[in-house]
């Protein structure tokens, strides 16, 4: 992937992500399904200007959704990245 904005889609702001950030300093992002840990690390370092200590990822399959009787569909699959910043690096979440 060439563009950092294709790799990182958006930050995941939830109660779990906020508590994780307060406790361990990790930041949670929704990323492209094809993105590797190395690409995620490089994109975060370029975008935020912070050093990254580690990256963990989790893949989520799409869920089946039904409307009425005949309309079936599937929500898209997505990927979440837990990014731990290096020692001494902090990020203000608003």
CORNOR-V67163 format. One record per pair of residues at least 24 apart in sequence whose ideal C-beta (glycine too) atoms are under 8 Angstrom apart, sorted by sequence separation. I is the first residue (numbers start at 1). GAP is how many residues later the second one is. D is the distance in whole Angstrom. If there is no record, write none. Layout:
i: (I,I)
gap: (GAP,GAP)
d: (D,D)
This chain:
i: (7,57,58,7,56,57,6,31,33,55,56,55,7,55,56,54,55,54,1,52,53,7,8,52,53,1,7,52,53,1,51,52,53,8,50,51,7,8,50,1,4,51,4,8,44,50,40,50,4,41,4,40,48,33,35,37,33,33,35,32,30,31,30,31,30,31,29,30,28,29,28,28,29,27,28,26,27,26,26,27,25,26,24,25,20,25,27,25,25,27,12,21,21,8,18,13,11)
gap: (24,24,24,25,25,25,26,26,26,26,26,27,28,28,28,29,29,30,31,31,31,32,32,32,32,33,33,33,33,34,34,34,34,35,35,35,36,36,36,38,38,38,39,39,39,39,41,41,42,42,43,43,43,44,44,44,45,46,46,47,48,48,49,49,50,50,51,51,52,52,53,54,54,55,55,56,56,57,58,58,59,59,60,60,62,64,64,65,66,66,68,70,72,73,75,80,82)
d: (6,5,8,6,7,7,6,7,7,6,4,7,5,5,8,8,8,5,6,6,5,5,7,7,6,7,6,6,5,6,7,6,7,5,5,4,4,7,7,6,8,5,4,6,5,5,5,6,5,8,5,7,7,6,7,8,7,5,8,7,6,5,7,7,6,5,7,8,6,5,7,6,6,8,8,5,5,6,5,7,7,8,7,6,7,8,6,7,8,7,6,8,6,8,7,8,8)
